Each structure stands twice: as C-alpha cells, then as structure tokens.
Amino acid sequence: MDDTLREDQKLTARAVLAREGRGFAEEIGLGRTNNPASLFGLLVAAFVVAPRGESGAAARAAHEVTNRWHTATDLAAASEQDVAKELGAAVEGSERGDRGDDDDSASTAAATLVALASSLAATWDGDLRTLRDEAGQDPARERALLTDLPGVDDGVADVFFREVQALWDEVSPFADARALRAAAALGLGECPEDLARYGDQPEKIGRLAGALARIDVEGSHDEVRAASA
C-alpha cells in the first residue's frame, strides 16, 4: 500500500478485502485466464450482474449460465427457453425450470444473451481477444466495440472492465460506479487512481473494486467500519 495513506484508510481497505475479497469471477466458478471461454464467461457475468449488482441471486444466475454454456458458440446454439430456465430459477430462487418460461424478465434476458453470443461468434469468432486486438488495446475503442454487441451497454462494459483488468492491463486502474460509491462512503477515495494506492497491480485493484461494489449492493458499510475500528 502507498505509504502516504492514513492508517485508518489502510485498516478500512483490509477490512473490505477480508469481508468481500474473493473475486466475483472466482465466486461464480470462472477461471481468470485470457482465453475465449474465460473472457466470454466474464462478459456473460457482467451482463447478468450489471442491472442487479453482485447479489447472491445474480451470482447464482451467472454461475448457472456460464457453467452450462462455456463459449459464445455454445450459447448461440442454445434454446432461449433453456437459458431462461437457468436465469429464472436462479434469480427467482425457485427450483430449476419451475418458472423460467413464464418469467418475462428471464425470457427477455435469455433472448438478449443468445443474441449477444451469436453476434460475438459471428463478428469475433467468439474470441474477445480478437476484439481487443482490433481495438489496438485502446480501452475507449474496446468499449465502443463491446457496446456494439447486443445487450452490452456502458454498465455491462463497466463490470466487464472491472473484472478483466487483471488480464487486460491497459484497462487498469478501473472501478465501476458502485465500487466508487462505496469507496467514497468509506473514505478510501473517489476515483480509480485512488484505489490504485491500495495495491498497484491490476489484479489487486480489480479485487478491491469488486469487493467495494458488493459492499455497495449489500449496504454493509457499517460492518466494514466496525471491523476496521
């Protein structure tokens, strides 16, 4: 950690990581490697998580989809009804298949996910590394190409960048709005560069940002403050 940090900031950052330090990718069973399947899994997880935050239900939904369909080609060939069942059972907390077909939200998300996978397979051969190469490893261009895909808005791109920065170091330091909101509330800083003071390696920044985003969703700021006191 940066020597200029106050002791209370260091203690708070340690409390954040102690409470929520397991990365979201690890939580849902994704390997963090720069290969087509892992990168696609991160994008799918970002799509599921962005509207809901890192809740338990969102984590279950992301796990169900990425555990069954490992690549863009796999998901592009999937039945929208099957995808809706996986999403619906996880998000609604029901038994698999009970409500998936009847849940409008899950059905809409499933159709968008299949369209996203189909577009990624057709445009980039299912490999986000190709998109990265086309963008010249320029984060602004990477974002533009990502948001051309169905269902990928800036919120989804933000979560993807937060998680992928350990692999795509040109993105780092990066933190999404939820992470920065929690960081400000806990006195850790107000921008990604502030978070980099707690660990200058992209993996460490991503882990801290992910932990902060979960704290924002849970509203567990007081628990973190108590743990760091």
Secondary structure, DSSP 8 states (H G I E B T S, - for coil): --TTS-HHHHHHHHHHHHHH-S-HHHHTT----SSHHHHHHHHHHHHHHHHH-S-HHHHHHHHHHHHH--SHHHHHTS-HHHHHHHHHHHHHT--TTSSGGG-HHHHHHHHHHHHHHHHHHHHHTT-HHHHHHHTTT-HHHHHHHHTTSTT--HHHHHHHHHHHTTT-TTS-S---HHHHHHHHHTTS-SSHHHHGGG--SHHHHHHHHHHHHHHHHHT-HHHHHHHH-
